[in-house]
């Protein structure tokens, strides 16, 4: 419920902000449309209406009371769907909808899942519906490629033998077939993945012969994560005891319980849409009670792990390597609420930038922990004043994908031009756990722009008189206060248009800006005041049409604001960005902790509209982007598995990590790598530099021969065998009945060639004598000298030994850089100044075995007949001797 405050609006001097009311004819507005209750859900679907522009959307709204409304014109006009869905004289409560489901395979298909036994299906975006009373559905999934196929679950039986059964429909809900029992969770797999088909389904299923459950909330050792390719005619267990799963494409996550410890769970990850799973490894020997994937963009994963009780007010956030399997600690004590939502935000449109809120460890104690627990419970109950019980919280920002974190720089002045006086203060911003306060917000189409509410100080406060609205146009490096108080906001037209409204008291006005907050114009959208809950535009953020929704008394209100009718001019000069006559500029996001304008190992330059100009981009604006790699620095690396950042911002070993296995793996093949405590941030593309030499893993030769040594021995023996066979054949052709009378004779022949040896090779040396040169001693040979090539880039399968991965040891297998990234060169000193840790005990590789010198023969070999100089053609065979 939205709380209405009676605190008055703060005024802003005319020298800093333009507050001229716009005439009603300048901004197109719809007549306010009242619905039966507040907005519970809003979905935008690509319009299939003929004649609509390419970016046109159909909008569906579900109210808190379960009514459905549709708009074909971006929210200008709305039509209730009840008359199409309800029968004659049917009670309204029988058409209440609890979920709207839209097909990814065909935008025309949608399902309105009811609270009772009836569900409604449409194949024309709501022009018509047909009703199916299959029964009360617990969950439903639409096929990603075939719009006619549906999966749904339904309770059957009675307690304690009550369970969910899985049903299949291949005619879009007109008929159903039961395909599995004892189902707990299910999902269609992506049929485009190798080995999968349109019939592939992933599910968590309880063993049919297990004893009945007495509760539905506990983890269960009798539940397995399974896969079927034929609608459960057959199935296979993928992960034993896998109780729950989550999908963040391309990653699949499965939580499997420990049968020996009911409340302990382990995470398994697939980076290839569910084909192959590997155990996720975390660096601490602590029980993992619950997981939540907070971000899975940019080739890595951030996982929130609760090591204690579920109602804790904070959790640790871990970041993965490139494949999502091995994790290192990114940030401790990240704030979360009773729902599990955490204040951990990815900044859209710019790679590698994250903002998070953490509990201040220097202030945290038993009292703070108690306050955090009480705050979570009270906020869950909607109690007033719950925010005042929050433990001390600070905001942090990372420009290198969570490898290093720092405070947010506060603005120098407030929105009224007054200099801010505060020693050792930082900017602190509200996240998702703040409830009704505006959270950190960014849009992929509005590159570098961020809006948020918060305060400047030593900690985050939620008091009305200290909460203000802030804006950054450089991805969080610098900030400015743009308005006193808390506002809700939205970007449109690729960030060229900003709209916001007060969300702490009823209002009938919005503020908009065409120059990224330099000036604001106030516009009255209705004569009546409403409690604004949100301002929203279509998901891509490229439109100039917005929908404002909120409540008036006990009714919901929907209203469209169309800024296309302002007739601002179209921006020009995109191909001459940076020139005085152009409306566009070149902007390069950069890591605050490094020079050179680099972020994630590359210098990316975006073309975006200049701040001070007033023009619109248009929905079809194509943003230009240029990228080139940078030289590696410390900020391009994060701590490797088994290491953590210390106060000096260097990576040190995690205490109590197991030390066994710190050496060459048992299946060592050619070379193996040993971590120096660092790994390149996933997605970072830097190349070269001193940091790469110092921080990349050591690349060491396997003890003994290893695989490469065996290859060398095999090649040498093979050459020897070929040479021996050739010699034997040639001597036989020259008439020797017994080409080798003894081993000594053979060795003499190889060593000196006798008088016939040189002639057998067809070459001529000095004075017409053929000359043979043996294998040259090349010393130590690297694998690359044999052209074995580099290892493939597939994920290495984690071994059963946690110790090897805890210490960052991986097999490189052959030559090249390999999966371990062995480009670090020789045994350079570690970043801390020490040499290779003394825990490494690796014997130096044995020197290549040289050919043993032959002992002199006691007597010389008997002389052989003199042979003529060889010609190109083989010599005639000599007569046999008897």
N, C-alpha and C positions, 0 to 999 in steps of 0.2 A: 504494500500500500504506500502511495506517495504521501509524504508528510509535508504539510503546508506551513511555511514559516511566515511570521508577520514582520520580519525585518525589512526595512525599506530598501529600495534600489539605491546604489551609489551613483552619483552623477559624475560625468567626466568632462573636464574643461573643453570648450570648443576648439582651443588651440591644439589639442591632441586628438580629438575625435569629432567627426561630423555627425550630428544627430538631427538631421533634417528629415522630417517625415515625408515619405514618398507618397505620391498620389495613388489612389486605388487603381487608376488605369495603367500604371507602369508595370506592376507585377500582377500576373494573372492568378486569380484565386478562385477556388471552387466554393460553392455554397457549403457551409459546414454540414457534414453528414453524421447524424447521431445513430449510434448502434446500441444494442441492449446492455452492454457492459464494456469494460476496458479491453484493449487489444491484448490478446494472449500470444498470437503468432501472426507473422506476415511473411508471405512467400511471393517472390517475383519469378515469373515463368516467361520464357521467350514466346512472344505472341505468334499465333498461327493464323491470325486473321488476314485475309487477302487485302492487299493495298496498304498495309501498315509499313512504316519505315523499318529498316533493318534492325534498329536497336529497340523497337517497341516491345513493351512488356505487358503481360496480363498479371494483375495483382490480386491475390487472395488473402483475406483476413479472417482469422478465427477469433471470436470473442471469448472472454472468460466464461461465459455461460454456454459456449459450444455452438454459437451460430456462425454461419459462413456468409461472407460478403465477397463480391467480385467486382473488379474494375477493369475494363478493356482499354482505358485511356490514361494510364499512369496515375490513377487516383482522382481524376476530375469528377467522375460519376461512379456511383456504387449501386449495386443491386443485391438484395438479399437472395440467397439461394434456397431459402426454406420452401418457397412455393413449388420449386422444381423437385424437391426431395421428399416432402411430406405428402401423405395420402389425404384424401378428403376426410375432414372432421378428426384428423389425427391430433393427439395432444402434442404441444410443442416440445415437451421434454423427450419425446421419443425420437426426435431428429437431432438431438444434441451430438456434436462431433468432438472427439477428444484428440484427433490427430489428422493432419493433412499430409498425404504422401503423393509425391509427383515422380513420374517415371523419368529416368535419365536416358532411356532408350527412345522415347517418343514424348515430346512436350505436350501432346494432346491428352495423354493418359494420366489419370489421377484417381486416388482412392480417398474417400472420406470415412475414416474409421469411427464408428459410433461407440457410445458408452454401453449400449445394450447388444442385442443379438443382430441388429441390422447394420449393414455397411452400404455405402453408396459408391458407385463406379461411374466414371465418365471417360469417354474416348474423344471428346471434342472440347476440352478445356472448360467444361461447365455449361455448355449450351444445353445439354441434357444429361440425365443420370438414370441409371437403373439400380434397383435395390436388391440386395442379397441377404437373406437371413440365415447365414451359415451358423451363427452362434457367437457367443462372446469371445472375441479374439484377444489374446494376451499380447501378441506382437505380430507384425507383418513386414515382409521384405519384398521389394519389387526387383525383378531381374535386371541386371545392368545392360543387357543387350536385347532381350526379347520382351517387349512390353506386355505380352499376354500372360507371361509366367509369374506366379506369385507363390510365396511361402508364408504360412501363418501357423501360429501355435495356439492351442486351446487346452484348457484344463479338463481332465477327465478323472473319473474315480472319486473316491471320498477319503477324507483324512483317516488314518495316516498313509493310505495308499493313493493319495491324490498326486497326479503328475501331469506334465505337459506333453501333448502329442503334437507331432509336426504334420502338417497337411500341405499338399501341392495342388495348385490350380494351373492348368495350361490354357484356360479360356477366359482369363481375366475375371475370375471370381464367380462364374456361373455354376461351376461344379468343383468339388474338392475330393482328393484322395489321400488317405492316411499313409504316410511313408515311414514314420519312426515314432517311437515312444520314449518316455523318460528324457525328454529334451530339456535343456536349460538355456541354451543360447544357440543361435544359428545365423548364418549369413551366406549369401551367394559368393562364390569365388569369381575372380575375373577370368572369363573363358578365353581371353587372348593370351594368357600365360602358357608357356610350353608345358605340356603334360596335363593341362586342365581342359575341360569341355564345358558346354553350356549346362551340363547336368552336375557339375562339381559344386558341392556344398561343404562348408565347414561348420562344425557344431560341437557343443559340449553336451555329452550324453552320459547318463548314469547307467551303470551296469544293471541289466535286467534281473540278475540273480542276487542283487544286494538287498539287505534288510531295509524295510521302509524308513524314511527319514522322519524325524519328529519336529524338525524346523527347516525353514527354507532360507535361513540367513547364514548358517555356518558353512565353512569350507568343508568339502566332502571328498575323502580319498577314493570314493567309488565313481567319481565323475572323471571322464577322459575327454581330451580334445581329439576329435576324429575327423576324417575326411572321406567323402564318397564321390565317385564319378558316375554313379548310375542310380541316383535317387534312393540310396540305401538298400539296393539289392545286395550290395557288398559294401564294406567300409573298412578302414584301417585306422588304428590308433596312431596319431601323430605325436602326442605328448601325453604320457600317463599322468593322471591326477590333475590335468588341465581343467580348472573350474570356470575361468572367465577369459574372454579375449576382447581386444580393442583393435580397431583398424584406423591407421593414419597413413594412407597410401603414400609410398609403396610398402610401408611397414605394417606387419601384423605382430601383435603382442599377446602372449598367452601367460596368464598367471597360474602356476601349478602349486598346489599345496604340498607341504612336507608331511607324509603320512605319520612320521614320528612326532611332529609338533603341529597341532591343529591350527594354530594362529600364525604359523610361519609359511610364507609363500616365496616362490622363486619365479623369476621372469624369464621367458623365452622369446626370442625375437627372430622374425624373418624379414629380410630386406628385399625379397623378390616376390612380394604379393602372396606369400604363404606356401611357396614351394619347399623351401628348406629352412628349418628352425635351428637356432643355436642358443645355448644357455647364455643369458646376460650375466656378466661378471661385474660385481661391485667391489670396491677396494676395502670395505670394512667388514670385519667378522661380526656383524650385528644381524639380528633377526629382521627380516624385511616383512613388515606387516601389511603394507598396501602400496600400490603404485598408481600414478596418474601421469599419463603422457601430456606434458604441457606444451610441447612444440616438436614438430618433426619436419621442419623445412630445411632447405639448404644442405642436404646430404648427411644430416646427423639428427640425433634425437636428444631431447631434454626430458628426463623422467623425474617426477617428484616421488620421493620414497619416504614413507613414514616408518621410522624404526621403532616408535613407541606406540602409544594408544591412538586409536583412530580420531578421537576428538581433540587431539593436540592442535594448538593454534599455529604451528609451524611445521615445516618438513624440509629435508635437504633436497636440493636439485642437482642431479648428475647429468653430465653431457657425455655422449657416446663418441666413438670413433666413426669412421666413414660408413661402416656396415651396421652400426647400431648394436654391437655385441658387447664390447668392453667399455666400461664407464669410469669416469673420474669425477671427483667432487667439483662442482662449479660454484655452488653457493650454499652456505649453511643457513638454516632457520628462516626460510622464505615463508612469508605470511600466507596462511590459508584459512578458510572458514569451515563451518560445520558441514558444508556440502562437498568439501574437497577442492573447491576452486582456489587458486593461488594467484597472488599478485606477481605474475611473471609474464611479461608482454614482449612479443616480437614486433619490431617496427617494420611494417610492411613497406615495400618499395625500395628498401635499401638492405643489402646483405650484411649480416653479422651484428646488427644493433639490437640490444635487448635492454629493457628496464624492469627492475624488480624491487620489491619491498622486503626488507629483512628485519627481524627483531634485533634490536641493538644488544649485542652480547655484553657490552660493558655495563649496561643498566639492567640486564635480565637477571632475575633471581627467582626465588620461590614465590615472592609476591607477584612478580611480573607474569610468571607462568600461570598462577592462579587467576590473575586478571584476564589473561588470554583465553583460558578455558571458559570463564564466566561470560566473556564477550561473545565467544562463538555461540554459546547456548542462548544468550539473550537476543543476539541478532537473528538467530534462527527462529526465535519466537516473535520477532518484530518489536521488541521492547525499545522504548525511548531511552536515550542516554547510553545505549550499549557501547557506542563508539568511544565514550569516555573511559571505558574499562580496558581498552586495548593496551597491550604492553608497548613500551617505547619502540617506535618503528622508524627506519631510515630508508631512503630510496637510493638505489645504485644503478649505474648504467655500464654496459659493456659494448665496446666497438669491435671486439674480436671473437664474437660468438661464445661469450661466457668464459673465455680463458682468464681474463683479468677484469676486475670491477673497480669503479671509482664513484665518488659522489657527483651529483648533478650540480653544475655551476649555477648559482642563483643570479637572477637579473640584477643589474646595477640600480635600476629605478623601478618604481611601481607604475601602474597605469595612469597615475595622476602626476607623474613627473618628479616625485619626491625620491631623493636618494635613500636607499635602504641601508640602515646602520645595524649591523649584526656581526659580531666576531665569531669566526669559525662556523659560520652558518652555511647551509646548503639548501637546495630546492628539494622538496619532498612531494611526491605525487600520489594521488589516489589510484588504486587498482580495482579489479573486479570485486574484491571483498568489501568495498566501501558502500555497496548498496545503492543509495539514491544519489550519491555524489558522482560527478562526471569522471569516468576512468580515462587512463591513457588510451588515445585513439589515433590511428593512422590508417591510410588507405594506399593500396598498391599503385593506384593511378595518380596519387598526389605525392610525388617523390620528395622525400625529405621533410614533409610537413607533419607535425605532431601537435595535438591539442590535449590538454589535461587540466584537472583541478588539483589544488594542493596548497602548500604554504612554504614560506622561507623561514627556516629556524633550525633547531638542533634535532627535532623529531617531527614526524607527521602528526598533524592535529586535525580533528574533524569538527571543531567549533565553527559556527556560522561566521563569526566576525573575523576569522583568520583564514577562511577558505577563499581562494581567488582562482581565476582562470588564466592559464599560461599557454604560450605558443612558441614553437621552435620551427624554423624553416631550414635548419641544417642538420637534421636527424639527431637532435639532442645535444649537440656541442654547446650551443648557447640558447638562452631562453629569455622571454620577455613576458611581463604581465600585461594582458590585454583587457582585463575586466575585473573589477571587484566583485566577489561573490561567486557562487557555483552556477555554471551554465551547462546545458547539453548542446552538442554541436555536430556538424556534418560538413564534409567537403563535397563539392560538385565541380563539374567541368574540369576534371583533371587537377583539382586544387586551385583553380583560378577563382572560384566562388566559395566563400565560407559563410555559413548560416548558423546562428545559435540563439537560444532562448533560455531565460531563467527557469530553472527546474526546482527551485526551492520555495516559490510562491506563485500563486495564480497570476496569469498575465494574458494579455491579448496582443502582444508585440513580439516581433523577432528582430534581431540585428543581422545585417548582412554586410559583407565586404568584398569588393572586387580587387583589392590590392593587399591581400594577405594580412589584414589587420591594421594597416596604417590608418585607415579611416573606416568608420562604421556608419551605416545608415539604418535608422530605426523605421520599421514598417508595422502598422497596425493591421492585423489580419482579420479581426472580428470585433464587433462592439461588445461582446461578452468575454469575460475572463475564463480561461481554462487552466487546469494543472497540466502543463506540458510534460509528457513522459518521454518523448523522443522526437527527433527530426531525422528522417531517413530518405535516402535516394536509392535508385536501383543499384544492385551489388557492384557493378564495375566502377561506380563513382564518376562516370563520364557525362552524366545528364545534368541539365539545369533545372530539372523538375524535382521537387521535394514533397514529401508527405509529412505533415505535422499531425501527431496524434497525442491524445491525452484524455482527460476526463472532465466532465462538468456535472456536478452532483453525483448521481449514481449511473450516469450514462457515459459511454465512450464517444469521442469526437474524432472524426477524420477530416482533414482538409488538405488540399493541394496548393502549393506555391509554385508558380511557373515563372522562372526568371528569363525564359526565352523571349517573352514579350517586352523586356526592357530595351531590346534592340541595341545592345552594346555592339560595337564593331567587332569584326572577326580579326584575330591576331594575325600578323603577317611577318615575313622575314625569317622564317624558320631555317632556311638554308644559309642565312648570314648571321646566325646567332652570335651575340656579343658585339655586333656593330651598333652604332648609335641609332641608326634608322630601323633596326630590328626590334620587335617586341619580345625577343627571346634572348636568353643568356645561357652560358655554359656553366654548369655547376658540378663540382667533384666532391663527393662525400669523403671524409677522412677520419682516420682513427685519431682520437684526441691524444693518444699516448705516443704517437710517432709522427715524424715529419715526412714531407714528400707527397701529401695528398693521397695516401694509399689506404685501402680498406680491404681486409682479407687478401692481402698479397697482390692487389691489382689497383690500378688507378682507373676508375670508371668515371667518365664524363657524360653527364646527362644534359639534354637540351630541355629547358623549361622556361615558362613565361617569366619575364622580369616582374619584380614585385610592384613597382610603382605604376605600371601601365594598367589601363582599364579596358580590357578586351576579352573576348571569350575564345577558347580553343576549339570547341565543337566536339561532338561525340566521336567523330572519325579522326581526330587528331592522333598522329603517329609519333610518339616520342622517340627522338634519336638518341643513340647510346654508343659510346666508344670505350674500349677497354684495352689496357696493356699491363703486363705483369711488372711487379716491382722486385727489388732485391730483398731477400729474406732478412727479417729482424726478429728480435725476441717476441714481439707482439704477434707474430705469425704462428707461434707455438703455444700449445696448452700442455698441461701436465699429462704424462702418459699414465696408463693404468698402473696402479700401485703407488702413485706419487700424488702430492698435494702442494698447493701454493703456501709458502710461509710468509712471514711479515716482510721479508725482503723481496717479495714477488719472484722468488726462485722456487723451483720444484724440488721437494725433498720427499724421501720415502715415507709412506704412511706407517705410523707406529704399529707394531705387532703384526705386520704382514709376514706371512711365511717366507722363510729364506731358502728352503730346499729347492733343488732343481735349477739353481743359478749357474748354468753352464750350457754346454752344447746339448740339444735335445737328443734323445735316443735314436731318432731317425735322421740325424743330421746328414745333409746332402750338399756337399761342396762348401757352402758358407752358411752361417747363421748370424742373426743380429742380436745385439744386447742394448737395451734402452739406456740412454743417458738421463732418463727422467722426463723427456719431452717428446711430443709428437706434433706434427703439423695439424693445425686446425682444419677439420674437414671442410672442403670447398676452397681452402686457401690455395692460391696459384703462384705464390712467390717463387723465385728461382735464384740460386747462387747466393753469394754473400758469406760473410764470416759466421753469421748465425747458423746457416745451414751446415757449415763445417763443424761447428761446436755442438749443435743440438741434435742433429740427426743420429739415429742409432749407429753404434759401432758395427762394422761388418767384419767378422772373423772367420778364418778357415776352420773347418771341422777338424778335430783331432784325428790323427792317423790318415789313412787313405781317404776315407769317406767315399761317396759316390764318384766324385771326380777322380780320385786316385784309382778306383777300380776301372774307370774308363781308360785312364792312361795305361794301366797294366794290360787291359784287354787289347788296346790298339797296338801296343808294343809286341805282344805275343802273336797277334794276328799278322803283323808285318813280318815277324820272324818266320812264321809258318809259311807264308807266301814265298818268301825268299828261299827257304829251304826246299820247297817243292820245285821252284824254278831252277835252282842249282842242280838238284837231283835229275831233273828232266834233261837239262842241257848236257850234263856229263854222260848221261845214258845215250843221248843222241850222238855223242862224239865217240862212241864205241866202247865205253867201259862196261864190262860185264858186271862189275861190282863198283858202281860209281863212288861209294864211300866204303872203303875197306874197314874203317874204324872211326870212332868218334874223334880221335886225334886228327885223322886225315881230314875230316870235315872241318874241324876248327882251323887247321892250317889253311885249308882252302879259303875259308871265310876271311882269315886274317891276312893272308898274303896273296890270295888269288892264284898261286902257282903260275905256271906259264900259260895255262888255259883260262884262269879266272877272269882276267881283264877282258879277254876277247868275247866273253859271253854277253857283255852288256852293249856291244855294238857301238861304243863311243871311242873317240881317239884322243889320247893325251899326247904328251911330248914324244917326238920320234915315232909317231904312229901307234904308240901303245895306248889301249883303252884304259881309262882311269875311273875308278869307283870311289865315291865319297860316301862315307857312312852318315848316319843321323847326326846332325849338329847338336851339341850340348847347348840348349837354350836356357838352362837354369830353371828357376821357378816359373811355371806357366800359369796364367790366369785362365779361368773358365772361358772368358770371352774370346781367348785366342783360338778356341776350337769352334767358335761360331755357334755355341749352344743357344744363344738368344736369351731374352729375358723371360722371367716367369710371367704367367698370365696374371690378370688383375682380379681373379675371382677371390671371394672371401675365403680365408683360411679357416678350416674346420677347427674349432676349439678342441684341444686335447682334454682328456679326462683329468689331467693334472692342473689344478688351480694354481699350484705353485709356479709353474712355468709362465703362465699368463700374468700372475701377480707380479712377476719380476720382469715382464716385458720382453721375454725371449721368444723368438719365432724362427722357424726354419726358413731359409731363403730358397733352398732347392735349386741347385744349378747356378748359373751365372746371372749377370745383370743386376738391376736394382732390386728386383724381387718385391714381394708383398711387404717386407719390413721396411722398405724405403731406404735401403742401404746406400744412400748417396753421401754419407757423412765422411767418407774418406778414412784416413788412418786413425790411430789412437790418439786423438787430440784430447787435451785436458777437458774435464767436465766444467760446466759453467761456474761451479763454486771454486774452481781453481785446483781441485784434486785430480788425480789420475783415475783410471778405471777402478771402480770399487774393489776393495780387497776381498770382498766376498766372492768375486769371480775367480774361479780356480780352473783355468783352461790350459792344458798342456800345449806347448808350441807344436805346430804341425811337424811331423817327422820329415826330414829332408828327402827329396826325391832320390830313390835308390839308383846309384850309377851302376853301369855294367861292371861286374867283377873282372879284374885283370886276369888274364890267362897265364897259368904257370908255364915256364918253358918246357918243351918236350925233351925227354932225355936223348932222343936221337932224331935226326932230321928225316923228313919224309923222303922216300925213294924218289929219284928224279923221274919226271914224266917226259914222254917224247915231245920234241919241239913242234909246235903247231904253226901253220901259216897265219898271216894276218887275216882277220875275218872280213868277209864282204857283207854287203847288205843282205844278200840271200843267205839262208842257213847253210852251213857247210855240209857236204855229203857225209853220211854216217861212215864211221871207221869200221873196218872188218872186225868181226868178233875174234877175240883171242881165245885160244884153247890151250 
